[in-house]
Amino acid sequence: MTLLDWLREHCRLTGTKEGCGEGDCGACTVVLEELRDGRIERRAVNACLVMLGQIDGFGVRTVEGLVSDGNLHPVQLAYANGGGTQCGFCTPGFVMSTYAYAAEGGTSELPLIHDALAGNLCRCTGYRPIVQAVLDSLPLQPDPLDADAPGLEDALAAVARKTAASFVDPDCAFYAPRSLAGALELRHRMPAAKILAGGTDLGLLASQRRETIPQIIYLGAVEELRQRVETGSYITIGAAVPYDEAAKILARLYPGLAVYLSRLGSRQIRNLGTVGGNIGTASPIGDFLPILLSLSARIRLRSLAGTRELDADSYFLDYRETALRPDELIEAVVISKLEGGEHFWADKISKRRDQDISTICSAFLLAFDGGKVGKARLAFGGMAAIPMRALGAEAALIGRPFDEGAVAQAGAALAQDFRPISDWRGSSEYRLAVAQNLLWRLYARVVDPREVVELEALSADMT
């Protein structure tokens, strides 16, 4: 079952609300607390997407848990005093997102506040009093809950798991290995088991479809899969690294990803969703997958028989079909760093700016040699049954000056590279036109990057 159902139905902690059941509205937001490296880390998550077994080893703080010595928390008081609520249904989720932001040292910069609230939807009113409530909560020093910190640290240390855990029932079995060897052994014995990493996709089976999943292997506690290793030429990111952690490294190494990653779900989603999970689901509109294609990434796969690495180009076979074998797990992704003279950008086009599934996502890498395009890797999601590179458009650019004629020819080649479908997110004609326009945006960025960056920053602030 989900954490949300357990909180409401078994613990009777009904301050945590059930809204959409798919991680969009944020009404179910709670804060997970974990003792790491001697400090308490807090992160907001969607309780509707978290399977109960995932919280083993964590503390879970709900809106009821913000009260200290019978007094409301400063965040709660800021919302109450400033009118940051109307019907109140969404308010506990907003309060918990604000608490997580403030407790982790959030500042009064408006873009960061908007990002912290992007995973919470209020359908009653505007966000001005809500944003003001966040501002009135900052800085959160001292936090009244810090008075409980010594006891909380002891409690979190006591529940922290160091060994494998499992729950086995006639209808379902949940396994939480703590080592990669243990995970591979389980995978070998149960090739049909569902692999759970963050749960932002798999969690929908329980939250929306109310399915009982017979076998689950949870990888979020496998330390070897949470490693991040940087060398001179590559960055290796473990399959169970949450996007929030990966984004800190990726935005530094690939500046053209900074805005894109901030739109990859909400903070609640990025705190749960993992790099390996996005690869494993192999959705044709998976936001991270075109990035892997354009950056020549390699996907490292592991089984009891050994390790192998595949280029991202050869990993995706057909709609949600991959080269992953039944006894294998995704161990990590290895991504090349940018070399001198390389230009890299990524774009996401969706109906809403925040918290929406892509209509089209793209990632482009260009390198120049003697004033001409020496390398071009143009990757798209939402244009085919799998994330794909536009090989014809790449060929139209390579060996030519990067001018308007080359971009126009590459855009025309896209019509041969792809036959996109029509659905409620966009028609085939719309998708093709947008993909061609994204090439013109790439051209504008290369020709006059300062102007384009300023316009995109203004657009983000206005949103």
C-alpha positions in Angstrom: 0.0 0.0 0.0 1.0 3.6 -0.3 2.3 5.8 2.5 -0.7 8.0 2.0 -3.2 5.2 2.6 -1.3 4.1 5.7 -1.2 7.5 7.2 -4.9 8.2 6.6 -6.5 4.9 7.2 -4.3 3.2 9.8 -2.6 6.1 11.6 -5.7 8.5 11.3 -3.3 11.3 10.4 -5.8 12.9 8.1 -4.1 16.3 7.7 -2.3 14.7 4.7 -4.9 14.9 1.9 -5.6 12.7 -1.0 -6.1 14.8 -4.2 -4.9 13.5 -7.6 -3.2 10.2 -6.5 -0.5 10.7 -9.1 2.0 13.2 -7.7 0.6 16.3 -9.4 -1.4 18.3 -6.8 0.9 18.0 -3.8 -1.9 17.8 -1.3 -0.3 14.6 0.1 3.1 16.2 0.7 5.0 14.9 3.7 8.6 15.2 4.8 11.0 12.3 5.0 13.8 12.7 7.6 17.0 10.7 7.5 20.2 10.9 9.6 23.1 11.2 7.1 26.7 12.2 7.9 25.7 13.4 11.4 22.9 15.7 10.3 19.2 15.4 9.7 18.2 15.7 6.0 14.7 16.6 5.2 13.0 16.2 1.8 9.4 16.7 0.7 7.8 13.8 -1.2 4.4 12.8 -2.5 3.0 10.3 0.0 0.6 9.0 -2.7 3.6 7.6 -4.7 5.6 6.2 -1.9 5.2 2.5 -1.2 5.1 1.8 2.5 8.2 -0.4 2.3 10.2 2.6 1.0 10.0 4.5 4.3 11.8 1.7 6.3 14.7 3.6 8.0 13.2 7.1 7.7 11.2 9.4 9.9 8.0 10.7 8.4 6.8 14.1 9.4 3.2 15.1 8.6 1.6 18.5 9.1 0.4 17.3 12.6 4.1 16.8 13.5 4.9 20.5 13.0 3.3 21.4 16.4 5.9 21.8 19.2 4.8 22.0 22.8 1.2 22.6 21.7 2.2 25.6 19.6 1.8 26.0 15.9 5.0 26.1 13.8 6.1 29.5 12.4 5.3 28.2 8.9 1.8 27.3 10.0 1.4 30.7 11.6 2.6 32.5 8.5 -0.1 30.8 6.4 -2.8 31.5 9.0 -1.9 35.1 9.6 -1.3 36.0 6.0 -4.4 34.5 4.5 -2.3 31.9 2.5 -5.3 29.6 2.3 -8.9 29.5 1.2 -10.8 26.2 1.2 -7.8 24.7 3.0 -7.7 21.3 1.3 -4.3 21.9 -0.3 -2.9 23.9 2.6 -1.2 21.0 4.5 0.8 20.1 1.4 1.8 23.7 0.9 2.8 24.0 4.5 5.0 20.8 4.3 6.7 21.9 1.1 7.4 25.3 2.7 8.7 23.6 5.9 11.1 21.4 3.8 12.3 24.4 1.9 12.9 26.5 5.0 14.4 23.7 7.1 17.0 23.0 4.4 18.1 26.6 4.4 15.8 28.1 1.7 16.3 31.8 0.9 13.9 34.5 -0.1 14.9 34.4 -3.8 11.5 34.3 -5.7 12.6 31.8 -8.4 13.7 29.3 -5.7 10.4 29.8 -3.8 8.4 29.3 -7.0 10.4 26.1 -7.6 9.7 24.9 -4.1 6.0 25.4 -4.6 5.8 24.1 -8.2 4.6 20.7 -7.0 1.6 22.1 -5.1 -1.6 23.2 -6.8 -4.2 25.6 -5.3 -7.4 25.9 -7.3 -9.1 28.5 -5.1 -6.9 31.6 -5.4 -3.7 33.2 -6.7 -0.3 32.4 -5.2 0.6 35.9 -4.0 -0.4 35.3 -0.3 1.1 31.8 -0.5 4.4 33.1 -1.7 4.2 35.8 1.0 3.7 33.1 3.6 6.9 31.5 2.5 8.7 34.8 2.7 7.3 35.4 6.2 8.6 32.0 7.3 12.2 32.8 6.4 14.8 32.5 7.7 13.7 29.6 9.8 16.2 30.2 12.6 15.8 28.9 15.2 13.4 26.1 14.1 11.3 25.2 17.2 11.6 21.6 16.1 15.4 21.8 16.7 14.6 21.5 20.4 13.7 17.9 19.7 16.8 17.3 17.6 18.8 15.2 20.1 15.9 12.8 20.7 15.1 12.8 17.0 18.7 12.0 16.0 18.6 9.1 18.4 15.3 7.9 17.0 16.5 8.1 13.4 19.7 6.3 14.3 17.7 3.6 15.9 15.4 2.9 12.9 18.2 3.2 10.3 18.5 -0.2 8.5 21.9 -1.8 8.0 20.8 -5.1 6.7 18.3 -6.4 4.1 14.6 -6.3 5.0 11.6 -8.0 3.5 7.9 -8.5 3.9 6.4 -11.7 2.4 2.6 -12.3 2.2 0.6 -14.8 0.2 -0.5 -12.0 -2.2 2.6 -9.8 -2.3 6.3 -9.8 -1.4 8.4 -6.7 -0.8 12.2 -7.1 -0.7 14.6 -4.3 0.3 18.2 -5.4 -0.2 21.1 -3.3 1.2 23.8 -4.5 -1.2 24.1 -4.8 -4.9 25.0 -8.5 -4.5 21.8 -9.1 -2.6 19.8 -7.2 -5.3 21.3 -9.2 -8.1 20.6 -12.5 -6.3 16.9 -11.5 -5.9 16.7 -10.4 -9.5 18.2 -13.8 -10.6 15.6 -15.7 -8.6 12.7 -13.4 -9.5 13.1 -12.1 -13.1 9.4 -11.2 -13.2 9.5 -9.0 -10.1 8.8 -5.3 -10.4 11.9 -3.1 -9.8 11.1 -0.2 -7.6 13.5 2.8 -7.3 11.7 6.1 -6.6 8.2 5.0 -7.4 7.1 8.0 -9.3 6.0 5.6 -12.1 5.5 2.3 -10.4 3.7 3.9 -7.4 0.7 4.7 -9.8 -0.1 1.0 -9.9 -1.0 1.1 -6.2 -2.3 4.7 -5.8 -4.5 4.9 -8.9 -5.1 1.4 -10.2 -5.2 -0.1 -6.7 -3.3 -3.1 -7.9 -1.6 -5.7 -5.7 1.9 -6.2 -7.0 3.0 -9.8 -6.4 6.8 -9.2 -6.1 8.7 -6.0 -5.6 12.5 -5.5 -5.4 13.2 -2.1 -3.9 16.7 -0.6 -4.9 16.6 2.7 -3.1 18.6 1.4 -0.1 21.4 -0.2 -2.1 24.3 2.0 -1.4 26.4 0.9 -4.5 23.6 2.2 -6.7 23.6 5.7 -5.0 27.2 6.5 -5.9 28.4 9.5 -8.0 31.9 9.3 -9.4 33.5 12.1 -11.4 36.7 11.8 -13.5 38.4 14.1 -15.9 36.3 12.8 -18.9 33.1 11.2 -17.4 30.5 11.4 -14.7 29.1 8.1 -13.5 25.7 8.3 -11.7 24.3 5.3 -9.9 20.8 4.1 -11.0 19.2 4.8 -7.6 20.5 8.4 -7.3 17.5 10.8 -7.0 17.2 13.5 -9.6 17.6 16.2 -6.9 21.0 14.9 -6.1 22.0 14.3 -9.7 20.8 17.7 -10.8 23.4 19.5 -8.6 26.2 17.8 -10.5 24.6 17.8 -14.0 23.7 21.6 -13.9 27.4 22.3 -13.0 28.8 20.2 -15.8 26.2 21.0 -18.4 24.9 24.5 -17.9 22.4 24.1 -20.7 20.6 21.6 -18.5 19.9 24.0 -15.5 16.5 25.2 -16.5 15.5 21.9 -18.0 16.2 19.9 -14.9 14.2 22.4 -12.8 11.2 21.4 -14.9 11.8 17.7 -14.6 8.8 17.2 -12.2 8.5 19.0 -9.0 10.8 18.9 -6.0 8.7 16.2 -4.5 9.1 14.2 -7.7 12.8 14.9 -8.0 13.4 13.9 -4.4 12.0 10.4 -5.3 12.5 9.8 -9.0 15.8 8.3 -10.1 18.0 8.3 -13.1 17.8 4.5 -13.4 14.0 4.6 -13.1 13.6 6.9 -16.0 15.8 4.6 -18.1 14.0 1.5 -16.9 10.5 2.7 -17.8 11.8 3.6 -21.3 9.0 6.0 -21.9 9.2 7.8 -25.3 8.7 11.1 -23.5 11.0 10.3 -20.6 12.7 13.7 -19.9 16.2 12.4 -19.2 16.5 10.0 -22.2 17.2 12.5 -25.1 20.0 13.9 -22.9 21.6 10.4 -22.7 21.5 10.1 -26.5 22.9 13.5 -27.2 25.8 13.2 -24.7 26.8 9.7 -25.9 26.0 8.1 -22.6 26.6 4.5 -21.8 24.2 2.5 -19.7 25.9 0.0 -17.3 24.0 -3.2 -16.8 24.8 -5.8 -14.1 23.8 -9.4 -13.4 25.3 -12.3 -11.5 27.1 -13.3 -14.8 28.9 -9.9 -15.0 28.8 -6.3 -16.2 28.2 -4.9 -19.7 27.8 -1.4 -21.0 25.6 -0.3 -23.9 25.5 2.9 -25.8 22.2 4.7 -25.1 21.5 4.5 -28.9 21.4 0.7 -28.8 19.5 0.3 -25.5 16.1 1.5 -26.6 14.6 -1.1 -29.0 10.8 -0.4 -29.3 8.0 1.1 -27.4 8.9 0.5 -23.7 11.2 -2.3 -24.9 14.9 -2.3 -24.1 18.0 -4.4 -24.3 17.8 -5.1 -20.5 17.8 -8.9 -19.9 15.5 -10.5 -17.4 18.3 -11.2 -14.9 19.9 -7.8 -15.2 19.6 -4.5 -13.3 20.6 -1.0 -14.4 23.7 -0.2 -12.3 24.7 3.3 -13.5 24.9 5.7 -16.4 28.2 6.9 -17.7 28.1 10.4 -19.4 30.8 12.1 -21.3 31.8 15.6 -20.1 31.7 18.4 -22.6 34.9 19.1 -24.5 36.1 22.6 -25.5 34.0 24.1 -28.3 31.0 21.9 -27.7 27.6 23.5 -27.4 24.8 21.6 -25.5 21.2 22.6 -24.8 18.0 20.8 -23.8 14.4 21.9 -24.1 11.1 20.7 -22.8 7.8 21.6 -24.5 4.6 20.9 -22.5 1.1 22.3 -22.0 2.1 23.7 -18.5 5.5 25.0 -17.6 5.7 23.1 -14.3 4.6 19.7 -13.4 3.6 18.4 -16.8 4.5 15.6 -19.1 6.4 16.5 -22.2 4.8 16.9 -25.6 8.4 17.1 -27.0 11.7 17.0 -25.2 15.0 17.5 -27.0 18.8 17.6 -26.4 21.3 18.9 -28.9 25.1 18.7 -28.9 27.1 20.6 -31.5 30.9 20.8 -32.0 32.6 23.0 -34.6 35.8 22.3 -36.6 37.2 25.2 -38.7 34.0 27.1 -38.8 31.9 24.1 -39.8 29.9 21.6 -37.8 32.1 18.7 -36.9 29.7 16.8 -34.7 26.0 17.0 -34.3 23.9 14.8 -32.0 20.2 15.8 -32.1 17.9 13.7 -29.9 14.2 13.9 -29.3 11.6 12.4 -27.1 7.9 12.4 -28.1 8.6 12.1 -31.8 8.7 8.3 -32.1 8.0 5.1 -30.1 11.4 5.5 -28.5 13.7 8.4 -27.7 15.6 8.8 -30.9 18.3 10.8 -32.6 17.5 12.7 -35.8 20.2 11.1 -38.0 19.1 12.8 -41.2 19.1 16.2 -39.6 22.5 15.5 -38.1 23.8 14.6 -41.6 22.4 17.8 -43.0 24.5 19.9 -40.5 27.8 18.0 -40.4 30.5 19.5 -42.6 28.6 22.7 -43.3 28.8 26.2 -41.7 26.1 26.5 -39.1 24.0 29.1 -40.9 20.4 29.6 -41.7 20.5 27.5 -44.8 21.9 24.5 -42.9 19.3 24.9 -40.2 16.5 25.0 -42.8 17.8 21.9 -44.5 18.1 20.1 -41.1 14.6 21.1 -40.3 13.3 19.6 -43.6 15.2 16.4 -42.8 13.3 16.0 -39.6 10.2 15.2 -41.7 12.1 12.1 -43.0 13.6 11.2 -39.6 10.2 11.1 -37.7 6.6 10.3 -38.2 5.2 11.5 -34.8 1.8 10.4 -33.7 -1.2 12.7 -32.8 -2.6 12.6 -29.3 -4.2 15.0 -26.9 -0.8 16.6 -26.1 -0.3 17.6 -29.7 -0.9 16.6 -33.3 1.7 15.1 -35.6 2.0 18.4 -37.5 2.4 20.4 -34.3 5.2 18.1 -33.0 7.1 18.3 -36.3 6.7 22.1 -36.4 7.9 22.5 -32.8 10.9 20.1 -33.4 11.9 22.3 -36.4 11.5 25.5 -34.3 13.8 24.0 -31.6 16.5 23.8 -34.2 16.0 27.5 -34.9 16.2 28.1 -31.1 19.5 26.2 -31.1 20.8 28.4 -33.9 19.8 31.6 -32.0 21.6 30.3 -28.9 24.8 29.7 -30.8 24.7 32.9 -32.8 23.8 35.3 -29.9 23.7 33.3 -26.6 23.4 36.3 -24.3 20.2 37.5 -25.8 18.5 34.1 -25.8 19.6 33.4 -22.2 18.2 36.8 -21.1 14.8 36.1 -22.8 14.6 32.6 -21.3 15.3 34.0 -17.8 12.6 36.7 -18.3 10.1 34.0 -19.4 10.9 31.9 -16.4 10.5 34.8 -14.0 7.2 35.8 -15.6 5.8 32.3 -15.3 
